Amino acid sequence: MVTIKDIAKRAGVSYATVSRALNDKSDVNLKTKKKIIKLAEEMGYRPNVIAQNLVKQRTKNIALIVPDVSNPFFADISRSITEEASKFGYVVTINNTGWDPKREHYMLEHMQSQQVAGIIIKPSAFYEPGTFDSVRVPLVVFWHPNKDKTDFIEMDHSVGAELATLHLIERGHKNIAYLGGAGTSPANQLRLLAYQKALQENKMNVNPELISYGGFDLNSGYNRIKEMLEHGKVKPDAAFCGNDYIALGVLQYLLEKKISVPEEFGVMGYDDIYFSSLPMINLSTVAQPRDEMGKLAVELILDQIEFQDHKDLENSAIVRSPSRILLKPELKIRGTTS
């Protein structure tokens, strides 16, 4: 196998000069660079990617840490990240935390020890400001911490929840239930606050009996709306759900009890996953651009890697400012509220 040392010997230059020429560094004479590149092609040189990564103390692997890979929302983001990263020669390792902050913390530390090129994470809980500042590799967080020196991408959940709640109010619903997901979820908390604010601004009571936390799954939605309608003192006439799976559970219960949707009961989901627009479901929901989120995450990781490589090459003390991307959700009005 042809090595850089072989090329250096043939070209009559140093090992370092060949390395810098093949990496297209600007401080190598153009004539020398062309000569080295031509020699490398003639000799059949192929760069040793593993050796390069060992020198840089990182692999071509990006770690993705999410709360629930079985959830279509996270599955879609994972697919987008995997496909986008592969275009640049990176592979993605997907890690599932099961909404467990301790497991999440362990994975964050473990992946750094594996010399990954970068980490993309969707936190399952709120963290204190500065929590991610100690991470030693490029990092993108699907969340918006206020003070962390970290790149983040997130939806404006406050806007999304407000749009959803106001739509249900405009449809004439008086007792709107909030069926959120995990109580530790940062997105869940932001949506709840926006839901409460929308009710209050429209002079409607915020009833604690109509606020419920639970799993982001179908059974969770089914059981919670059943409890409210069969045993609650205040009966809801609509439900704003933490995701489309919860909403599907609500629809299943309403169908079994022959409660007409949307005439007697309105249902609003969140995420706009693949089944939401199917004719037999036709769920009103709040759409999140999952494909765009995945592509942006990879873009930010690669930007950090490139910046660090440049900084190391130039021995520079320049500091990169973190990126803050807040995406706007879109209200999808369909048959469960119209």
Rosetta blueprint (number, residue, H / E / L):
1 M L
2 V L
3 T L
4 I H
5 K H
6 D H
7 I H
8 A H
9 K H
10 R H
11 A H
12 G L
13 V L
14 S L
15 Y H
16 A H
17 T H
18 V H
19 S H
20 R H
21 A H
22 L H
23 N L
24 D L
25 K L
26 S L
27 D L
28 V L
29 N L
30 L H
31 K H
32 T H
33 K H
34 K H
35 K H
36 I H
37 I H
38 K H
39 L H
40 A H
41 E H
42 E H
43 M L
44 G L
45 Y L
46 R L
47 P L
48 N L
49 V H
50 I H
51 A H
52 Q H
53 N H
54 L H
55 V H
56 K H
57 Q L
58 R L
59 T L
60 K L
61 N E
62 I E
63 A E
64 L E
65 I E
66 V E
67 P L
68 D L
69 V L
70 S L
71 N L
72 P H
73 F H
74 F H
75 A H
76 D H
77 I H
78 S H
79 R H
80 S H
81 I H
82 T H
83 E H
84 E H
85 A H
86 S H
87 K L
88 F L
89 G L
90 Y L
91 V E
92 V E
93 T E
94 I E
95 N E
96 N E
97 T L
98 G L
99 W L
100 D L
101 P H
102 K H
103 R H
104 E H
105 H H
106 Y H
107 M H
108 L H
109 E H
110 H H
111 M H
112 Q H
113 S H
114 Q L
115 Q L
116 V L
117 A L
118 G E
119 I E
120 I E
121 I E
122 K L
123 P L
124 S L
125 A L
126 F L
127 Y L
128 E L
129 P L
130 G L
131 T H
132 F H
133 D H
134 S H
135 V L
136 R L
137 V L
138 P L
139 L E
140 V E
141 V E
142 F L
143 W L
144 H L
145 P L
146 N L
147 K L
148 D L
149 K L
150 T L
151 D E
152 F E
153 I E
154 E E
155 M E
156 D L
157 H H
158 S H
159 V H
160 G H
161 A H
162 E H
163 L H
164 A H
165 T H
166 L H
167 H H
168 L H
169 I H
170 E H
171 R L
172 G L
173 H L
174 K L
175 N L
176 I E
177 A E
178 Y E
179 L E
180 G L
181 G L
182 A L
183 G L
184 T L
185 S L
186 P H
187 A H
188 N H
189 Q H
190 L H
191 R H
192 L H
193 L H
194 A H
195 Y H
196 Q H
197 K H
198 A H
199 L H
200 Q H
201 E H
202 N L
203 K L
204 M L
205 N L
206 V L
207 N L
208 P H
209 E H
210 L H
211 I E
212 S E
213 Y L
214 G L
215 G L
216 F L
217 D L
218 L H
219 N H
220 S H
221 G H
222 Y H
223 N H
224 R H
225 I H
226 K H
227 E H
228 M H
229 L H
230 E H
231 H H
232 G L
233 K L
234 V L
235 K L
236 P L
237 D L
238 A E
239 A E
240 F E
241 C E
242 G L
243 N L
244 D H
245 Y H
246 I H
247 A H
248 L H
249 G H
250 V H
251 L H
252 Q H
253 Y H
254 L H
255 L H
256 E H
257 K L
258 K L
259 I L
260 S L
261 V L
262 P L
263 E L
264 E L
265 F L
266 G E
267 V E
268 M E
269 G L
270 Y L
271 D E
272 D L
273 I L
274 Y L
275 F L
276 S L
277 S L
278 L L
279 P L
280 M L
281 I L
282 N L
283 L L
284 S E
285 T E
286 V E
287 A E
288 Q L
289 P L
290 R H
291 D H
292 E H
293 M H
294 G H
295 K H
296 L H
297 A H
298 V H
299 E H
300 L H
301 I H
302 L H
303 D H
304 Q H
305 I H
306 E H
307 F H
308 Q H
309 D H
310 H H
311 K H
312 D H
313 L H
314 E H
315 N L
316 S L
317 A L
318 I L
319 V L
320 R L
321 S L
322 P L
323 S L
324 R E
325 I E
326 L E
327 L E
328 K L
329 P L
330 E E
331 L E
332 K E
333 I L
334 R L
335 G L
336 T L
337 T L
338 S L
